[in-house]
Each structure stands twice: as structure tokens, then as C-alpha cells.
């Protein structure tokens, strides 16, 4: 019986050591310009809000190779932290991190 509880305790310790995405400045600082949305979600976990949009750039955009600009904003919010990351064509363009008190 003691061996059974010891094995359960070992399993709990091993599982608690697994990397679970969480929002804090240390994990946020790992997000770099150019990362994909999936790479960011792997670091921070699922966002609490996602918004997206696109703009047709017209003839001038086509001439510049920018036929259609699409972007997504992902937001992670907790009681104390708010992080925003803007993706352009699926890659990190800008990011911001705020401690909310």
C-alpha cells in the first residue's frame, strides 16, 4: 500500500513539473518578432480574446506586393496582467505587456 502512494506521489511531482503555458513577464519575454501564432500560443497558452481584420490595399498595394494585409490581435488577460500581441500575416509584429493594479 505504501508503494502505491509513493508511485502516486511521484506521478504528481512529475506532472507538476511539466511545462504549462502561463502568463507572466518571463514567458512573455520569450515571444519574439516574427514568431507564428502557434509558437506564441505554445508559450503563453490560449488567448482570452482574438480579433482580426484585413485591408485591401488596391492597385498601389499590388504594385508593392501587398495585395491584402491581414492581421490578428491576441489578448491575454488575468486579474493583474494584460498582454497584447499583434500579428501581421500570421507573424508577430508588435507586443505589449501591462501590469494592472
VOROLUM-582089 format. One record per residue (C-alpha): residue in one letter; x, y, z. Coordinates in Angstrom, 2 decimals. Example, Ala and Ser with C-alpha at 12.3 -4.5 7.8 and 13.67 -1.06 7.14 Angstrom:
<rs>
pado: A | u: 12.30 | v: -4.50 | w: 7.80
pado: S | u: 13.67 | v: -1.06 | w: 7.14
</rs>
This chain:
<rs>
pado: X | u: 0.00 | v: 0.00 | w: 0.00
pado: X | u: 2.86 | v: 2.37 | w: 0.81
pado: X | u: 4.42 | v: 1.66 | w: -2.60
pado: X | u: 1.11 | v: 2.60 | w: -4.27
pado: X | u: 1.01 | v: 6.02 | w: -2.55
pado: X | u: 4.69 | v: 6.56 | w: -3.29
pado: X | u: 4.03 | v: 5.92 | w: -7.01
pado: X | u: 1.08 | v: 8.34 | w: -6.97
pado: X | u: 3.24 | v: 10.99 | w: -5.29
pado: X | u: 5.99 | v: 10.51 | w: -7.88
pado: X | u: 3.44 | v: 10.85 | w: -10.70
pado: X | u: 2.03 | v: 14.06 | w: -9.20
pado: X | u: 5.52 | v: 15.54 | w: -8.86
pado: X | u: 6.40 | v: 14.64 | w: -12.45
pado: X | u: 3.18 | v: 16.08 | w: -13.84
pado: X | u: 3.54 | v: 19.30 | w: -11.86
pado: X | u: 6.96 | v: 19.78 | w: -13.43
pado: X | u: 5.54 | v: 19.71 | w: -16.97
pado: X | u: 5.60 | v: 23.00 | w: -18.82
pado: X | u: 2.14 | v: 24.51 | w: -18.61
pado: X | u: 1.86 | v: 27.79 | w: -20.52
pado: X | u: 1.22 | v: 30.71 | w: -18.22
pado: X | u: 1.14 | v: 34.44 | w: -18.50
pado: X | u: 3.96 | v: 36.23 | w: -16.72
pado: X | u: 6.71 | v: 38.57 | w: -17.86
pado: X | u: 9.28 | v: 35.77 | w: -18.11
pado: X | u: 7.17 | v: 33.79 | w: -20.58
pado: X | u: 6.04 | v: 36.96 | w: -22.39
pado: X | u: 9.67 | v: 38.00 | w: -22.93
pado: X | u: 10.24 | v: 34.74 | w: -24.87
pado: X | u: 7.86 | v: 35.96 | w: -27.60
pado: X | u: 9.88 | v: 37.44 | w: -30.44
pado: X | u: 9.06 | v: 39.40 | w: -33.56
pado: X | u: 8.42 | v: 37.03 | w: -36.48
pado: X | u: 7.05 | v: 34.12 | w: -34.42
pado: X | u: 3.88 | v: 32.44 | w: -35.66
pado: X | u: 0.59 | v: 32.49 | w: -33.80
pado: X | u: 1.01 | v: 28.82 | w: -32.86
pado: X | u: 4.51 | v: 29.41 | w: -31.47
pado: X | u: 3.16 | v: 32.20 | w: -29.26
pado: X | u: 0.21 | v: 30.11 | w: -28.06
pado: X | u: 2.64 | v: 27.34 | w: -27.14
pado: X | u: 4.47 | v: 29.82 | w: -24.89
pado: X | u: 1.55 | v: 31.78 | w: -23.40
pado: X | u: -1.37 | v: 29.40 | w: -23.74
pado: X | u: -4.71 | v: 30.18 | w: -25.37
pado: X | u: -5.54 | v: 33.90 | w: -25.54
pado: X | u: -8.60 | v: 35.27 | w: -23.77
pado: X | u: -9.60 | v: 37.35 | w: -26.81
pado: X | u: -8.81 | v: 37.22 | w: -30.54
pado: X | u: -9.77 | v: 39.85 | w: -33.12
pado: X | u: -8.83 | v: 40.01 | w: -36.76
pado: X | u: -9.20 | v: 42.04 | w: -39.88
pado: X | u: -7.86 | v: 42.66 | w: -43.35
pado: X | u: -7.39 | v: 45.61 | w: -45.66
pado: X | u: -7.43 | v: 45.55 | w: -49.45
pado: X | u: -4.53 | v: 47.77 | w: -50.47
pado: X | u: -5.74 | v: 48.34 | w: -54.03
pado: X | u: -3.57 | v: 48.96 | w: -57.07
pado: X | u: -0.72 | v: 50.62 | w: -55.22
pado: X | u: -0.59 | v: 47.74 | w: -52.75
pado: X | u: -0.49 | v: 45.27 | w: -55.63
pado: X | u: 2.40 | v: 47.15 | w: -57.22
pado: X | u: 4.26 | v: 46.98 | w: -53.91
pado: X | u: 3.48 | v: 43.29 | w: -53.45
pado: X | u: 0.96 | v: 43.97 | w: -50.68
pado: X | u: -2.30 | v: 42.80 | w: -52.25
pado: X | u: -4.07 | v: 42.22 | w: -48.96
pado: X | u: -2.89 | v: 42.95 | w: -45.45
pado: X | u: -4.41 | v: 40.68 | w: -42.82
pado: X | u: -3.81 | v: 40.94 | w: -39.13
pado: X | u: -4.83 | v: 39.45 | w: -35.83
pado: X | u: -4.66 | v: 40.82 | w: -32.32
pado: X | u: -4.47 | v: 38.32 | w: -29.48
pado: X | u: -5.01 | v: 39.42 | w: -25.89
pado: X | u: -4.21 | v: 37.54 | w: -22.69
pado: X | u: -5.78 | v: 38.94 | w: -19.54
pado: X | u: -5.58 | v: 37.94 | w: -15.88
pado: X | u: -6.51 | v: 39.84 | w: -12.72
pado: X | u: -3.15 | v: 41.59 | w: -12.76
pado: X | u: -1.72 | v: 41.31 | w: -16.27
pado: X | u: -2.75 | v: 42.25 | w: -19.78
pado: X | u: -0.68 | v: 41.27 | w: -22.81
pado: X | u: -1.44 | v: 42.17 | w: -26.44
pado: X | u: 0.29 | v: 40.77 | w: -29.48
pado: X | u: -0.41 | v: 41.99 | w: -33.00
pado: X | u: 0.23 | v: 39.57 | w: -35.84
pado: X | u: 0.63 | v: 40.69 | w: -39.44
pado: X | u: 0.24 | v: 37.90 | w: -41.98
pado: X | u: 0.40 | v: 35.36 | w: -39.13
pado: X | u: 3.68 | v: 36.58 | w: -37.60
pado: X | u: 4.35 | v: 38.73 | w: -34.52
pado: X | u: 4.66 | v: 42.39 | w: -35.48
pado: X | u: 4.35 | v: 44.13 | w: -32.09
pado: X | u: 3.66 | v: 43.21 | w: -28.48
pado: X | u: 2.81 | v: 44.96 | w: -25.22
pado: X | u: 2.66 | v: 43.85 | w: -21.58
pado: X | u: 0.97 | v: 45.76 | w: -18.76
pado: X | u: 0.69 | v: 45.10 | w: -15.04
pado: X | u: -2.79 | v: 46.10 | w: -13.96
pado: X | u: -3.23 | v: 47.11 | w: -10.34
</rs>
